[in-house]
Amino acid sequence: MNGLPLSESNALSTLVKSLELQEIGKPLVLTARPIPEETPGWAVVRLRAAALNHRDYWITQGQYAQIRLPAVLGSDGAGEWQGQPVVIYPALDWGDDPAMPGRAFRVLGMPEEGTFAEYIRIPRTHLFPKPAHLTWEEAAALPLAGLTAFRVLFSRCQLRAGERVLITGIGGGVALMACQLALAAGATVFVTSSSEEKIQRAVQMGAAGGVSYRASDWAKQLRELAGGFDVIIDSAGGEAFALLPALCHTGARIGIYGGGQGKIQGLSPQVIFWRQISILGSSMGSPQEFEHMLDFVQRHQIVPVVDSIFPLADGNAALQRLASGQQFGKIVLAIDASAPN
């Protein structure tokens, strides 16, 4: 289903709450503003939950390109439109080519107003039915992380059942979704983390094992543990990335969706071309991939991992939790905790 059907707009005028970033390096401010009006092709969604992404924190710190203030942050959201439970496609203007985003592509939540609010105005084609087995908070945790993980695993790396997968930095929203999606697809999954507790929690979810990347011989430990990988999903980059190709089987694919550790250095091309390894960049995904991801989640009854839930008014505490790096799963804002799921 590509979006939801059109219908008549409702005139709304009540003041509602939103969390607004007014100044870089300063806390978000809870403000009141009129509910936006529906116009042809656009819907006004009553949000029930929103989820945080590292993008939101980076914007508050000025570590993002072309920041425009004031801004209502937030890319992930679930709520109601005309009585229908929906989740929101977390970007705008992917473009006509499903293989790659166009020049106008951008993530929801700055410069356009995002989901840290009671209501949001969004293109009607960006609304999709909420998976019925998920709560509002679980559904809000799904869009950006689920879409990013789905695209890098299946569209870019062409994951197949029975393959061995390594997911680095387990604990973050995308890495956990990648773990869940890969397991549901019939892959054998291994993980890395700086936290032994997070590794063990991933094993409880179904991962076959993992190692701490803090260990000086982490790559050797992985090779002994798993024997090699068909797919590696990485969001770190940095110096450690140079060791990943040596962990690959012939014909393996390495998918990159982030670069938290900076530039890749010391990468030797020989192992890449002799083993026919593909290194594939990936970012977010198209509306069609979002629909396919939701279908996959519904079919396999996947439930996103929620680390913690904060009221909308406590958004700054939620950002502090995100900045700490201690979370395991998504941090969610409950916008109307009294509403039924």
C-alpha positions, -999 to +999 in steps of 0.1 A: +000+000+000+016+033-011+003+057+014-033+062+025-064+073+006-073+110+003-101+126+022-114+160+032-092+181+054-103+192+089-100+228+101-080+227+133-070+257+154-061+246+189-026+254+202-005+223+207+030+214+220+062+209+202+099+207+212+119+234+195+156+239+191+161+277+192+199+279+198+228+256+191+241+240+223+210+250+243+182+228+256+151+222+235+122+245+244+086+232+249+065+257+228+028+261+218+018+267+183-013+263+161-020+229+145-011+231+109-038+230+083-043+202+058-039+213+022-043+192-011-018+163-010-009+170+027-021+154+059-020+165+095-011+136+118-018+135+155+014+120+168+014+094+196+051+087+198+084+098+183+119+084+184+153+099+187+182+095+163+218+106+166+210+131+139+189+150+164+217+152+189+242+163+163+220+191+152+217+204+188+255+205+189+259+222+156+275+191+140+252+190+109+252+207+076+229+237+068+212+239+101+182+263+102+167+275+134+143+275+150+136+238+143+114+210+155+136+179+153+126+143+150+124+120+120+106+090+135+069+091+143+037+071+147+002+084+152-033+088+138-047+103+107-085+104+104-087+075+128-062+054+111-030+043+129+000+053+107+038+054+106+056+082+088+082+077+060+111+096+076+124+116+047+113+139+018+119+139-019+138+107-025+133+112-063+124+091-093+153+066-092+147+038-066+184+030-068+196+063-052+183+095-037+180+127-058+196+160-051+166+173-032+165+143-008+165+153+029+157+137+063+125+148+081+130+171+111+151+202+100+146+222+079+110+209+078+093+205+111+098+170+126+080+146+149+089+161+184+054+176+185+018+167+190+009+172+154+029+172+121+020+182+085+033+156+061+027+145+025-001+120+024+020+096+003+044+094+033+018+078+055+017+040+058-004+017+080+011+009+114+020-027+119-008-040+140+014-060+164+033-029+175+026-004+202+028+034+194+063+035+210+075+004+191+061+017+158+078+051+163+111+033+169+109+016+135+110+041+105+145+055+101+163+025+117+142-001+100+145+016+066+182+021+069+189-015+080+165-029+054+181-011+025+217-018+035+210-055+041+187-064+012+189-037-015+226-030-013+242-062+002+216-086-013+216-108+019+205-144+014+193-170+038+221-191+053+248-164+050+270-153+078+267-116+088+288-094+110+271-063+125+295-038+142+285-016+171+255-035+183+232-015+206+222+014+183+189+014+166+200+006+131+225-021+142+198-038+163+172-036+134+199-050+111+204-079+135+166-086+138+160-084+100+190-106+092+179-132+117+144-132+103+159-137+068+176-169+080+212-155+084+236-164+111+246-131+129+277-121+148+282-087+165+308-064+180+304-039+208+325-022+235+300-036+260+300-073+270+264-067+283+252-055+249+269-085+232+251-109+256+218-091+250+223-096+212+230-133+218+197-135+238+180-120+207+194-148+185+229-137+175+254-165+174+281-146+193+302-115+194+335-099+205+345-066+221+361-042+196+381-028+225+402-060+225+435-056+206+429-089+188+392-085+181+395-093+144+414-125+152+388-134+178+360-129+152+378-151+126+382-179+151+346-175+163+329-173+129+354-184+103+345-155+080+315-135+067+294-131+036+280-097+047+294-071+070+273-041+081+293-012+095+285+023+108+319+032+122+345+035+095+378+047+110+410+027+114+392-006+124+375-007+090+407-017+073+406-051+091+371-060+079+380-072+043+403-099+058+373-113+076+354-117+044+346-147+023+352-145-014+324-125-030+314-109+003+297-075+006+305-048+031+276-023+036+284+011+052+256+034+065+276+056+088+311+069+097+311+077+134+349+069+137+359+091+108+381+085+078+391+050+067+429+045+067+452+017+059+428-002+036+447-026+014+432-031-021+447-065-027+423-085-005+394-066-019+401-074-056+414-109-050+384-119-030+360-100-052+346-080-023+321-052-028+320-021-006+286-006-007+274+028+007+238+031+018+217+058+033+180+057+044+159+043+016+130+050-009+093+050-001+091+016-019+117+002+003+099+016+033+068-002+023+087-035+017+104-031+051+070-027+068+057-058+050+087-077+062+083-066+098+046-075+097+052-109+082+079-118+107+063-100+136+095-082+144+093-058+174+119-030+175+140-028+206+130+002+228+156+012+253+136+038+272+105+060+270+103+097+280+074+121+280+076+148+253+083+174+279+114+155+290+130+155+255+162+170+269+166+141+293+160+118+263+188+135+244+211+132+273+204+095+274+212+093+237+245+112+241+256+089+269+259+060+244+246+036+271+213+028+253+204-006+239+177+002+213+157+032+205+149+061+228+113+071+224+091+101+233+056+092+244+035+121+231+002+108+244+008+079+268-029+076+276-039+068+241-047+032+232-022+013+210 
